[in-house]
Amino acid sequence: MLTGVFTAPSLGGTGGAAPADFSILAQTIIQAEGVIITIVWCAIVSVIAYKVVDIVIGLRVPEDQEREGLDVTSHGETAYSN
């Protein structure tokens, strides 16, 4: 987020392609837009992946298997020998 600040010519940075026209605020806004777009993109892809997994294999096991214990129902052995 602070790339606009760190590249400012007034603070010792290179100023990008056109140092004379460089604006810290404009560059910071561009960086913020990129961050927001990335967050939205990740949220959309995550929801799609969640829905695909839910449709294909489901998100939960049946309640009776969960009560019995997934170690026995899924793997055929007990996790703890008490």
HTML snippet that shows the backbone in 3Dmol.js (N, CA, C, O; Angstrom):
<script src="https://3Dmol.org/build/3Dmol-min.js"></script>
<div id="view" style="width:600px;height:400px;position:relative"></div>
<script>
const pdb = `
ATOM      1  N   MET A   1       0.809  -1.200   0.000  1.00  0.00           N
ATOM      2  CA  MET A   1       0.000   0.000   0.000  1.00  0.00           C
ATOM      3  C   MET A   1       0.852   1.264   0.000  1.00  0.00           C
ATOM      4  O   MET A   1       0.387   2.309  -0.455  1.00  0.00           O
ATOM      5  N   LEU A   2       2.052   1.200   0.483  1.00  0.00           N
ATOM      6  CA  LEU A   2       2.863   2.417   0.577  1.00  0.00           C
ATOM      7  C   LEU A   2       3.868   2.566  -0.561  1.00  0.00           C
ATOM      8  O   LEU A   2       4.840   3.309  -0.431  1.00  0.00           O
ATOM      9  N   THR A   3       3.647   1.875  -1.663  1.00  0.00           N
ATOM     10  CA  THR A   3       4.558   2.011  -2.798  1.00  0.00           C
ATOM     11  C   THR A   3       4.576   3.444  -3.306  1.00  0.00           C
ATOM     12  O   THR A   3       5.629   3.958  -3.686  1.00  0.00           O
ATOM     13  N   GLY A   4       3.419   4.090  -3.316  1.00  0.00           N
ATOM     14  CA  GLY A   4       3.343   5.487  -3.749  1.00  0.00           C
ATOM     15  C   GLY A   4       4.179   6.407  -2.882  1.00  0.00           C
ATOM     16  O   GLY A   4       4.760   7.375  -3.373  1.00  0.00           O
ATOM     17  N   VAL A   5       4.240   6.112  -1.605  1.00  0.00           N
ATOM     18  CA  VAL A   5       5.043   6.935  -0.687  1.00  0.00           C
ATOM     19  C   VAL A   5       6.526   6.646  -0.882  1.00  0.00           C
ATOM     20  O   VAL A   5       7.336   7.570  -0.954  1.00  0.00           O
ATOM     21  N   PHE A   6       6.884   5.366  -0.969  1.00  0.00           N
ATOM     22  CA  PHE A   6       8.294   5.001  -1.053  1.00  0.00           C
ATOM     23  C   PHE A   6       8.945   5.380  -2.381  1.00  0.00           C
ATOM     24  O   PHE A   6      10.165   5.530  -2.441  1.00  0.00           O
ATOM     25  N   THR A   7       8.157   5.539  -3.450  1.00  0.00           N
ATOM     26  CA  THR A   7       8.742   5.918  -4.742  1.00  0.00           C
ATOM     27  C   THR A   7       8.671   7.417  -5.012  1.00  0.00           C
ATOM     28  O   THR A   7       9.059   7.864  -6.091  1.00  0.00           O
ATOM     29  N   ALA A   8       8.194   8.183  -4.069  1.00  0.00           N
ATOM     30  CA  ALA A   8       8.079   9.635  -4.258  1.00  0.00           C
ATOM     31  C   ALA A   8       9.469  10.261  -4.383  1.00  0.00           C
ATOM     32  O   ALA A   8      10.327  10.025  -3.532  1.00  0.00           O
ATOM     33  N   PRO A   9       9.702  11.052  -5.427  1.00  0.00           N
ATOM     34  CA  PRO A   9      11.006  11.698  -5.598  1.00  0.00           C
ATOM     35  C   PRO A   9      11.355  12.624  -4.429  1.00  0.00           C
ATOM     36  O   PRO A   9      12.528  12.785  -4.091  1.00  0.00           O
ATOM     37  N   SER A  10      10.349  13.223  -3.821  1.00  0.00           N
ATOM     38  CA  SER A  10      10.621  14.128  -2.695  1.00  0.00           C
ATOM     39  C   SER A  10      11.126  13.379  -1.470  1.00  0.00           C
ATOM     40  O   SER A  10      11.687  13.987  -0.558  1.00  0.00           O
ATOM     41  N   LEU A  11      10.931  12.062  -1.442  1.00  0.00           N
ATOM     42  CA  LEU A  11      11.398  11.254  -0.314  1.00  0.00           C
ATOM     43  C   LEU A  11      12.566  10.353  -0.693  1.00  0.00           C
ATOM     44  O   LEU A  11      12.922   9.440   0.053  1.00  0.00           O
ATOM     45  N   GLY A  12      13.160  10.612  -1.855  1.00  0.00           N
ATOM     46  CA  GLY A  12      14.332   9.855  -2.282  1.00  0.00           C
ATOM     47  C   GLY A  12      14.032   8.698  -3.212  1.00  0.00           C
ATOM     48  O   GLY A  12      14.935   7.929  -3.542  1.00  0.00           O
ATOM     49  N   GLY A  13      12.785   8.554  -3.644  1.00  0.00           N
ATOM     50  CA  GLY A  13      12.421   7.472  -4.557  1.00  0.00           C
ATOM     51  C   GLY A  13      12.672   7.841  -6.004  1.00  0.00           C
ATOM     52  O   GLY A  13      13.092   8.959  -6.302  1.00  0.00           O
ATOM     53  N   THR A  14      12.419   6.911  -6.895  1.00  0.00           N
ATOM     54  CA  THR A  14      12.671   7.128  -8.320  1.00  0.00           C
ATOM     55  C   THR A  14      11.550   7.900  -8.997  1.00  0.00           C
ATOM     56  O   THR A  14      11.785   8.571 -10.002  1.00  0.00           O
ATOM     57  N   GLY A  15      10.346   7.818  -8.469  1.00  0.00           N
ATOM     58  CA  GLY A  15       9.233   8.555  -9.052  1.00  0.00           C
ATOM     59  C   GLY A  15       8.571   7.874 -10.216  1.00  0.00           C
ATOM     60  O   GLY A  15       7.671   8.453 -10.826  1.00  0.00           O
ATOM     61  N   GLY A  16       8.974   6.671 -10.552  1.00  0.00           N
ATOM     62  CA  GLY A  16       8.331   5.944 -11.643  1.00  0.00           C
ATOM     63  C   GLY A  16       8.784   6.427 -13.000  1.00  0.00           C
ATOM     64  O   GLY A  16       9.897   6.931 -13.146  1.00  0.00           O
ATOM     65  N   ALA A  17       7.916   6.275 -14.010  1.00  0.00           N
ATOM     66  CA  ALA A  17       8.267   6.599 -15.395  1.00  0.00           C
ATOM     67  C   ALA A  17       8.371   8.097 -15.635  1.00  0.00           C
ATOM     68  O   ALA A  17       9.197   8.540 -16.433  1.00  0.00           O
ATOM     69  N   ALA A  18       7.540   8.886 -14.951  1.00  0.00           N
ATOM     70  CA  ALA A  18       7.550  10.344 -15.142  1.00  0.00           C
ATOM     71  C   ALA A  18       7.665  11.020 -13.778  1.00  0.00           C
ATOM     72  O   ALA A  18       6.652  11.397 -13.189  1.00  0.00           O
ATOM     73  N   PRO A  19       8.887  11.178 -13.271  1.00  0.00           N
ATOM     74  CA  PRO A  19       9.062  11.737 -11.927  1.00  0.00           C
ATOM     75  C   PRO A  19       8.487  13.140 -11.757  1.00  0.00           C
ATOM     76  O   PRO A  19       8.082  13.506 -10.653  1.00  0.00           O
ATOM     77  N   ALA A  20       8.443  13.927 -12.821  1.00  0.00           N
ATOM     78  CA  ALA A  20       7.936  15.298 -12.701  1.00  0.00           C
ATOM     79  C   ALA A  20       6.435  15.319 -12.439  1.00  0.00           C
ATOM     80  O   ALA A  20       5.936  16.225 -11.772  1.00  0.00           O
ATOM     81  N   ASP A  21       5.718  14.340 -12.951  1.00  0.00           N
ATOM     82  CA  ASP A  21       4.264  14.292 -12.802  1.00  0.00           C
ATOM     83  C   ASP A  21       3.816  13.369 -11.672  1.00  0.00           C
ATOM     84  O   ASP A  21       2.625  13.078 -11.557  1.00  0.00           O
ATOM     85  N   PHE A  22       4.734  12.908 -10.843  1.00  0.00           N
ATOM     86  CA  PHE A  22       4.413  11.917  -9.816  1.00  0.00           C
ATOM     87  C   PHE A  22       3.550  12.522  -8.710  1.00  0.00           C
ATOM     88  O   PHE A  22       3.800  13.634  -8.246  1.00  0.00           O
ATOM     89  N   SER A  23       2.530  11.768  -8.297  1.00  0.00           N
ATOM     90  CA  SER A  23       1.656  12.187  -7.207  1.00  0.00           C
ATOM     91  C   SER A  23       1.536  11.041  -6.208  1.00  0.00           C
ATOM     92  O   SER A  23       1.114   9.940  -6.561  1.00  0.00           O
ATOM     93  N   ILE A  24       1.911  11.307  -4.961  1.00  0.00           N
ATOM     94  CA  ILE A  24       1.820  10.277  -3.926  1.00  0.00           C
ATOM     95  C   ILE A  24       0.375   9.810  -3.774  1.00  0.00           C
ATOM     96  O   ILE A  24       0.119   8.609  -3.695  1.00  0.00           O
ATOM     97  N   LEU A  25      -0.563  10.744  -3.733  1.00  0.00           N
ATOM     98  CA  LEU A  25      -1.970  10.396  -3.540  1.00  0.00           C
ATOM     99  C   LEU A  25      -2.501   9.545  -4.692  1.00  0.00           C
ATOM    100  O   LEU A  25      -3.191   8.552  -4.464  1.00  0.00           O
ATOM    101  N   ALA A  26      -2.185   9.929  -5.917  1.00  0.00           N
ATOM    102  CA  ALA A  26      -2.667   9.166  -7.074  1.00  0.00           C
ATOM    103  C   ALA A  26      -2.118   7.743  -7.060  1.00  0.00           C
ATOM    104  O   ALA A  26      -2.846   6.788  -7.328  1.00  0.00           O
ATOM    105  N   GLN A  27      -0.850   7.608  -6.749  1.00  0.00           N
ATOM    106  CA  GLN A  27      -0.241   6.274  -6.718  1.00  0.00           C
ATOM    107  C   GLN A  27      -0.813   5.439  -5.577  1.00  0.00           C
ATOM    108  O   GLN A  27      -1.031   4.239  -5.744  1.00  0.00           O
ATOM    109  N   THR A  28      -1.057   6.046  -4.435  1.00  0.00           N
ATOM    110  CA  THR A  28      -1.636   5.325  -3.303  1.00  0.00           C
ATOM    111  C   THR A  28      -3.067   4.886  -3.611  1.00  0.00           C
ATOM    112  O   THR A  28      -3.477   3.798  -3.206  1.00  0.00           O
ATOM    113  N   ILE A  29      -3.823   5.708  -4.313  1.00  0.00           N
ATOM    114  CA  ILE A  29      -5.188   5.333  -4.712  1.00  0.00           C
ATOM    115  C   ILE A  29      -5.149   4.151  -5.677  1.00  0.00           C
ATOM    116  O   ILE A  29      -5.967   3.237  -5.574  1.00  0.00           O
ATOM    117  N   ILE A  30      -4.206   4.165  -6.607  1.00  0.00           N
ATOM    118  CA  ILE A  30      -4.058   3.038  -7.537  1.00  0.00           C
ATOM    119  C   ILE A  30      -3.734   1.761  -6.769  1.00  0.00           C
ATOM    120  O   ILE A  30      -4.286   0.699  -7.060  1.00  0.00           O
ATOM    121  N   GLN A  31      -2.842   1.865  -5.790  1.00  0.00           N
ATOM    122  CA  GLN A  31      -2.497   0.699  -4.971  1.00  0.00           C
ATOM    123  C   GLN A  31      -3.710   0.207  -4.184  1.00  0.00           C
ATOM    124  O   GLN A  31      -3.929  -1.000  -4.083  1.00  0.00           O
ATOM    125  N   ALA A  32      -4.496   1.121  -3.629  1.00  0.00           N
ATOM    126  CA  ALA A  32      -5.693   0.745  -2.871  1.00  0.00           C
ATOM    127  C   ALA A  32      -6.709   0.050  -3.776  1.00  0.00           C
ATOM    128  O   ALA A  32      -7.338  -0.926  -3.367  1.00  0.00           O
ATOM    129  N   GLU A  33      -6.872   0.547  -4.998  1.00  0.00           N
ATOM    130  CA  GLU A  33      -7.770  -0.105  -5.959  1.00  0.00           C
ATOM    131  C   GLU A  33      -7.311  -1.531  -6.242  1.00  0.00           C
ATOM    132  O   GLU A  33      -8.129  -2.447  -6.320  1.00  0.00           O
ATOM    133  N   GLY A  34      -6.021  -1.714  -6.392  1.00  0.00           N
ATOM    134  CA  GLY A  34      -5.482  -3.056  -6.629  1.00  0.00           C
ATOM    135  C   GLY A  34      -5.751  -3.994  -5.466  1.00  0.00           C
ATOM    136  O   GLY A  34      -6.095  -5.158  -5.669  1.00  0.00           O
ATOM    137  N   VAL A  35      -5.595  -3.493  -4.251  1.00  0.00           N
ATOM    138  CA  VAL A  35      -5.860  -4.308  -3.063  1.00  0.00           C
ATOM    139  C   VAL A  35      -7.335  -4.681  -2.992  1.00  0.00           C
ATOM    140  O   VAL A  35      -7.670  -5.834  -2.719  1.00  0.00           O
ATOM    141  N   ILE A  36      -8.212  -3.727  -3.232  1.00  0.00           N
ATOM    142  CA  ILE A  36      -9.656  -3.986  -3.177  1.00  0.00           C
ATOM    143  C   ILE A  36     -10.064  -4.993  -4.255  1.00  0.00           C
ATOM    144  O   ILE A  36     -10.843  -5.907  -3.984  1.00  0.00           O
ATOM    145  N   ILE A  37      -9.548  -4.832  -5.457  1.00  0.00           N
ATOM    146  CA  ILE A  37      -9.860  -5.771  -6.538  1.00  0.00           C
ATOM    147  C   ILE A  37      -9.379  -7.176  -6.180  1.00  0.00           C
ATOM    148  O   ILE A  37     -10.077  -8.156  -6.442  1.00  0.00           O
ATOM    149  N   THR A  38      -8.197  -7.279  -5.587  1.00  0.00           N
ATOM    150  CA  THR A  38      -7.668  -8.580  -5.181  1.00  0.00           C
ATOM    151  C   THR A  38      -8.542  -9.228  -4.119  1.00  0.00           C
ATOM    152  O   THR A  38      -8.809 -10.428  -4.190  1.00  0.00           O
ATOM    153  N   ILE A  39      -8.990  -8.459  -3.138  1.00  0.00           N
ATOM    154  CA  ILE A  39      -9.859  -8.997  -2.086  1.00  0.00           C
ATOM    155  C   ILE A  39     -11.181  -9.480  -2.674  1.00  0.00           C
ATOM    156  O   ILE A  39     -11.652 -10.564  -2.332  1.00  0.00           O
ATOM    157  N   VAL A  40     -11.777  -8.685  -3.552  1.00  0.00           N
ATOM    158  CA  VAL A  40     -13.048  -9.078  -4.177  1.00  0.00           C
ATOM    159  C   VAL A  40     -12.855 -10.335  -5.025  1.00  0.00           C
ATOM    160  O   VAL A  40     -13.672 -11.254  -4.964  1.00  0.00           O
ATOM    161  N   TRP A  41     -11.791 -10.381  -5.807  1.00  0.00           N
ATOM    162  CA  TRP A  41     -11.506 -11.542  -6.643  1.00  0.00           C
ATOM    163  C   TRP A  41     -11.355 -12.798  -5.780  1.00  0.00           C
ATOM    164  O   TRP A  41     -11.936 -13.836  -6.097  1.00  0.00           O
ATOM    165  N   CYS A  42     -10.591 -12.717  -4.709  1.00  0.00           N
ATOM    166  CA  CYS A  42     -10.388 -13.871  -3.829  1.00  0.00           C
ATOM    167  C   CYS A  42     -11.692 -14.313  -3.181  1.00  0.00           C
ATOM    168  O   CYS A  42     -11.935 -15.512  -3.038  1.00  0.00           O
ATOM    169  N   ALA A  43     -12.528 -13.368  -2.790  1.00  0.00           N
ATOM    170  CA  ALA A  43     -13.816 -13.710  -2.183  1.00  0.00           C
ATOM    171  C   ALA A  43     -14.703 -14.440  -3.181  1.00  0.00           C
ATOM    172  O   ALA A  43     -15.328 -15.443  -2.834  1.00  0.00           O
ATOM    173  N   ILE A  44     -14.767 -13.953  -4.410  1.00  0.00           N
ATOM    174  CA  ILE A  44     -15.606 -14.591  -5.433  1.00  0.00           C
ATOM    175  C   ILE A  44     -15.111 -16.002  -5.742  1.00  0.00           C
ATOM    176  O   ILE A  44     -15.908 -16.938  -5.803  1.00  0.00           O
ATOM    177  N   VAL A  45     -13.814 -16.160  -5.936  1.00  0.00           N
ATOM    178  CA  VAL A  45     -13.257 -17.478  -6.241  1.00  0.00           C
ATOM    179  C   VAL A  45     -13.453 -18.430  -5.059  1.00  0.00           C
ATOM    180  O   VAL A  45     -13.718 -19.615  -5.264  1.00  0.00           O
ATOM    181  N   SER A  46     -13.326 -17.934  -3.837  1.00  0.00           N
ATOM    182  CA  SER A  46     -13.533 -18.778  -2.660  1.00  0.00           C
ATOM    183  C   SER A  46     -14.973 -19.256  -2.557  1.00  0.00           C
ATOM    184  O   SER A  46     -15.215 -20.418  -2.234  1.00  0.00           O
ATOM    185  N   VAL A  47     -15.925 -18.383  -2.826  1.00  0.00           N
ATOM    186  CA  VAL A  47     -17.340 -18.776  -2.786  1.00  0.00           C
ATOM    187  C   VAL A  47     -17.626 -19.815  -3.872  1.00  0.00           C
ATOM    188  O   VAL A  47     -18.346 -20.782  -3.626  1.00  0.00           O
ATOM    189  N   ILE A  48     -17.073 -19.625  -5.056  1.00  0.00           N
ATOM    190  CA  ILE A  48     -17.270 -20.601  -6.132  1.00  0.00           C
ATOM    191  C   ILE A  48     -16.675 -21.954  -5.740  1.00  0.00           C
ATOM    192  O   ILE A  48     -17.314 -22.988  -5.934  1.00  0.00           O
ATOM    193  N   ALA A  49     -15.464 -21.956  -5.194  1.00  0.00           N
ATOM    194  CA  ALA A  49     -14.832 -23.209  -4.764  1.00  0.00           C
ATOM    195  C   ALA A  49     -15.639 -23.879  -3.657  1.00  0.00           C
ATOM    196  O   ALA A  49     -15.797 -25.100  -3.658  1.00  0.00           O
ATOM    197  N   TYR A  50     -16.146 -23.100  -2.723  1.00  0.00           N
ATOM    198  CA  TYR A  50     -16.981 -23.617  -1.632  1.00  0.00           C
ATOM    199  C   TYR A  50     -18.221 -24.303  -2.190  1.00  0.00           C
ATOM    200  O   TYR A  50     -18.557 -25.412  -1.777  1.00  0.00           O
ATOM    201  N   LYS A  51     -18.901 -23.650  -3.127  1.00  0.00           N
ATOM    202  CA  LYS A  51     -20.122 -24.202  -3.716  1.00  0.00           C
ATOM    203  C   LYS A  51     -19.824 -25.464  -4.532  1.00  0.00           C
ATOM    204  O   LYS A  51     -20.595 -26.421  -4.478  1.00  0.00           O
ATOM    205  N   VAL A  52     -18.727 -25.482  -5.283  1.00  0.00           N
ATOM    206  CA  VAL A  52     -18.370 -26.661  -6.069  1.00  0.00           C
ATOM    207  C   VAL A  52     -18.109 -27.851  -5.147  1.00  0.00           C
ATOM    208  O   VAL A  52     -18.598 -28.950  -5.408  1.00  0.00           O
ATOM    209  N   VAL A  53     -17.356 -27.647  -4.085  1.00  0.00           N
ATOM    210  CA  VAL A  53     -17.088 -28.727  -3.134  1.00  0.00           C
ATOM    211  C   VAL A  53     -18.382 -29.193  -2.484  1.00  0.00           C
ATOM    212  O   VAL A  53     -18.588 -30.394  -2.312  1.00  0.00           O
ATOM    213  N   ASP A  54     -19.251 -28.264  -2.122  1.00  0.00           N
ATOM    214  CA  ASP A  54     -20.533 -28.617  -1.514  1.00  0.00           C
ATOM    215  C   ASP A  54     -21.373 -29.466  -2.462  1.00  0.00           C
ATOM    216  O   ASP A  54     -22.006 -30.428  -2.027  1.00  0.00           O
ATOM    217  N   ILE A  55     -21.390 -29.130  -3.741  1.00  0.00           N
ATOM    218  CA  ILE A  55     -22.189 -29.873  -4.715  1.00  0.00           C
ATOM    219  C   ILE A  55     -21.562 -31.239  -5.017  1.00  0.00           C
ATOM    220  O   ILE A  55     -22.278 -32.236  -5.113  1.00  0.00           O
ATOM    221  N   VAL A  56     -20.241 -31.294  -5.166  1.00  0.00           N
ATOM    222  CA  VAL A  56     -19.576 -32.520  -5.604  1.00  0.00           C
ATOM    223  C   VAL A  56     -19.469 -33.559  -4.484  1.00  0.00           C
ATOM    224  O   VAL A  56     -19.928 -34.689  -4.654  1.00  0.00           O
ATOM    225  N   ILE A  57     -18.876 -33.202  -3.349  1.00  0.00           N
ATOM    226  CA  ILE A  57     -18.663 -34.194  -2.288  1.00  0.00           C
ATOM    227  C   ILE A  57     -19.360 -33.845  -0.986  1.00  0.00           C
ATOM    228  O   ILE A  57     -19.399 -34.667  -0.071  1.00  0.00           O
ATOM    229  N   GLY A  58     -19.897 -32.672  -0.887  1.00  0.00           N
ATOM    230  CA  GLY A  58     -20.553 -32.268   0.351  1.00  0.00           C
ATOM    231  C   GLY A  58     -19.556 -31.735   1.361  1.00  0.00           C
ATOM    232  O   GLY A  58     -18.361 -32.026   1.298  1.00  0.00           O
ATOM    233  N   LEU A  59     -20.063 -30.959   2.277  1.00  0.00           N
ATOM    234  CA  LEU A  59     -19.190 -30.332   3.263  1.00  0.00           C
ATOM    235  C   LEU A  59     -19.187 -31.062   4.606  1.00  0.00           C
ATOM    236  O   LEU A  59     -18.278 -30.873   5.416  1.00  0.00           O
ATOM    237  N   ARG A  60     -20.202 -31.895   4.842  1.00  0.00           N
ATOM    238  CA  ARG A  60     -20.296 -32.598   6.119  1.00  0.00           C
ATOM    239  C   ARG A  60     -20.574 -34.069   5.873  1.00  0.00           C
ATOM    240  O   ARG A  60     -21.122 -34.451   4.839  1.00  0.00           O
ATOM    241  N   VAL A  61     -20.193 -34.876   6.828  1.00  0.00           N
ATOM    242  CA  VAL A  61     -20.559 -36.289   6.796  1.00  0.00           C
ATOM    243  C   VAL A  61     -21.942 -36.431   7.412  1.00  0.00           C
ATOM    244  O   VAL A  61     -22.402 -35.525   8.107  1.00  0.00           O
ATOM    245  N   PRO A  62     -22.614 -37.552   7.171  1.00  0.00           N
ATOM    246  CA  PRO A  62     -23.918 -37.747   7.812  1.00  0.00           C
ATOM    247  C   PRO A  62     -23.800 -37.730   9.337  1.00  0.00           C
ATOM    248  O   PRO A  62     -22.764 -38.091   9.896  1.00  0.00           O
ATOM    249  N   GLU A  63     -24.871 -37.308   9.995  1.00  0.00           N
ATOM    250  CA  GLU A  63     -24.842 -37.128  11.450  1.00  0.00           C
ATOM    251  C   GLU A  63     -24.556 -38.432  12.190  1.00  0.00           C
ATOM    252  O   GLU A  63     -23.858 -38.413  13.204  1.00  0.00           O
ATOM    253  N   ASP A  64     -25.079 -39.568  11.711  1.00  0.00           N
ATOM    254  CA  ASP A  64     -24.834 -40.835  12.405  1.00  0.00           C
ATOM    255  C   ASP A  64     -23.355 -41.224  12.351  1.00  0.00           C
ATOM    256  O   ASP A  64     -22.825 -41.760  13.324  1.00  0.00           O
ATOM    257  N   GLN A  65     -22.686 -40.960  11.228  1.00  0.00           N
ATOM    258  CA  GLN A  65     -21.247 -41.226  11.138  1.00  0.00           C
ATOM    259  C   GLN A  65     -20.461 -40.288  12.042  1.00  0.00           C
ATOM    260  O   GLN A  65     -19.464 -40.687  12.644  1.00  0.00           O
ATOM    261  N   GLU A  66     -20.906 -39.053  12.137  1.00  0.00           N
ATOM    262  CA  GLU A  66     -20.222 -38.088  12.991  1.00  0.00           C
ATOM    263  C   GLU A  66     -20.346 -38.480  14.457  1.00  0.00           C
ATOM    264  O   GLU A  66     -19.387 -38.353  15.219  1.00  0.00           O
ATOM    265  N   ARG A  67     -21.516 -38.954  14.851  1.00  0.00           N
ATOM    266  CA  ARG A  67     -21.719 -39.378  16.245  1.00  0.00           C
ATOM    267  C   ARG A  67     -20.890 -40.619  16.577  1.00  0.00           C
ATOM    268  O   ARG A  67     -20.330 -40.722  17.669  1.00  0.00           O
ATOM    269  N   GLU A  68     -20.813 -41.560  15.632  1.00  0.00           N
ATOM    270  CA  GLU A  68     -20.040 -42.783  15.869  1.00  0.00           C
ATOM    271  C   GLU A  68     -18.545 -42.485  15.919  1.00  0.00           C
ATOM    272  O   GLU A  68     -17.796 -43.130  16.653  1.00  0.00           O
ATOM    273  N   GLY A  69     -18.131 -41.523  15.147  1.00  0.00           N
ATOM    274  CA  GLY A  69     -16.720 -41.142  15.105  1.00  0.00           C
ATOM    275  C   GLY A  69     -16.151 -41.370  13.726  1.00  0.00           C
ATOM    276  O   GLY A  69     -16.279 -42.461  13.171  1.00  0.00           O
ATOM    277  N   LEU A  70     -15.531 -40.367  13.177  1.00  0.00           N
ATOM    278  CA  LEU A  70     -15.012 -40.469  11.812  1.00  0.00           C
ATOM    279  C   LEU A  70     -13.817 -41.406  11.712  1.00  0.00           C
ATOM    280  O   LEU A  70     -13.553 -41.956  10.642  1.00  0.00           O
ATOM    281  N   ASP A  71     -13.091 -41.596  12.809  1.00  0.00           N
ATOM    282  CA  ASP A  71     -11.972 -42.523  12.755  1.00  0.00           C
ATOM    283  C   ASP A  71     -12.459 -43.940  12.467  1.00  0.00           C
ATOM    284  O   ASP A  71     -11.811 -44.670  11.717  1.00  0.00           O
ATOM    285  N   VAL A  72     -13.586 -44.342  13.048  1.00  0.00           N
ATOM    286  CA  VAL A  72     -14.134 -45.678  12.827  1.00  0.00           C
ATOM    287  C   VAL A  72     -14.831 -45.759  11.473  1.00  0.00           C
ATOM    288  O   VAL A  72     -14.590 -46.696  10.712  1.00  0.00           O
ATOM    289  N   THR A  73     -15.691 -44.792  11.162  1.00  0.00           N
ATOM    290  CA  THR A  73     -16.494 -44.875   9.936  1.00  0.00           C
ATOM    291  C   THR A  73     -15.680 -44.605   8.674  1.00  0.00           C
ATOM    292  O   THR A  73     -15.955 -45.205   7.635  1.00  0.00           O
ATOM    293  N   SER A  74     -14.701 -43.732   8.733  1.00  0.00           N
ATOM    294  CA  SER A  74     -13.929 -43.392   7.532  1.00  0.00           C
ATOM    295  C   SER A  74     -12.663 -44.224   7.372  1.00  0.00           C
ATOM    296  O   SER A  74     -12.272 -44.563   6.255  1.00  0.00           O
ATOM    297  N   HIS A  75     -12.019 -44.555   8.505  1.00  0.00           N
ATOM    298  CA  HIS A  75     -10.717 -45.207   8.435  1.00  0.00           C
ATOM    299  C   HIS A  75     -10.733 -46.649   8.930  1.00  0.00           C
ATOM    300  O   HIS A  75      -9.789 -47.402   8.693  1.00  0.00           O
ATOM    301  N   GLY A  76     -11.813 -47.032   9.623  1.00  0.00           N
ATOM    302  CA  GLY A  76     -11.924 -48.407  10.086  1.00  0.00           C
ATOM    303  C   GLY A  76     -11.078 -48.729  11.301  1.00  0.00           C
ATOM    304  O   GLY A  76     -10.814 -49.903  11.560  1.00  0.00           O
ATOM    305  N   GLU A  77     -10.652 -47.752  12.039  1.00  0.00           N
ATOM    306  CA  GLU A  77      -9.866 -47.999  13.254  1.00  0.00           C
ATOM    307  C   GLU A  77     -10.152 -46.906  14.263  1.00  0.00           C
ATOM    308  O   GLU A  77     -10.660 -45.840  13.916  1.00  0.00           O
ATOM    309  N   THR A  78      -9.823 -47.180  15.512  1.00  0.00           N
ATOM    310  CA  THR A  78     -10.063 -46.189  16.557  1.00  0.00           C
ATOM    311  C   THR A  78      -8.816 -45.333  16.741  1.00  0.00           C
ATOM    312  O   THR A  78      -7.688 -45.805  16.593  1.00  0.00           O
ATOM    313  N   ALA A  79      -9.042 -44.090  17.060  1.00  0.00           N
ATOM    314  CA  ALA A  79      -7.917 -43.174  17.239  1.00  0.00           C
ATOM    315  C   ALA A  79      -7.241 -43.383  18.587  1.00  0.00           C
ATOM    316  O   ALA A  79      -6.018 -43.289  18.693  1.00  0.00           O
ATOM    317  N   TYR A  80      -8.028 -43.663  19.608  1.00  0.00           N
ATOM    318  CA  TYR A  80      -7.498 -43.847  20.957  1.00  0.00           C
ATOM    319  C   TYR A  80      -7.966 -45.190  21.477  1.00  0.00           C
ATOM    320  O   TYR A  80      -9.132 -45.547  21.311  1.00  0.00           O
ATOM    321  N   SER A  81      -7.086 -45.926  22.094  1.00  0.00           N
ATOM    322  CA  SER A  81      -7.468 -47.239  22.631  1.00  0.00           C
ATOM    323  C   SER A  81      -7.693 -47.121  24.132  1.00  0.00           C
ATOM    324  O   SER A  81      -6.788 -47.372  24.928  1.00  0.00           O
ATOM    325  N   ASN A  82      -8.892 -46.741  24.505  1.00  0.00           N
ATOM    326  CA  ASN A  82      -9.238 -46.622  25.929  1.00  0.00           C
ATOM    327  C   ASN A  82     -10.022 -47.820  26.371  1.00  0.00           C
ATOM    328  O   ASN A  82     -10.408 -47.910  27.537  1.00  0.00           O
TER     329      ASN A  82
END
`;
const viewer = $3Dmol.createViewer("view");
viewer.addModel(pdb, "pdb");
viewer.setStyle({}, {cartoon: {color: "spectrum"}});
viewer.zoomTo();
viewer.render();
</script>
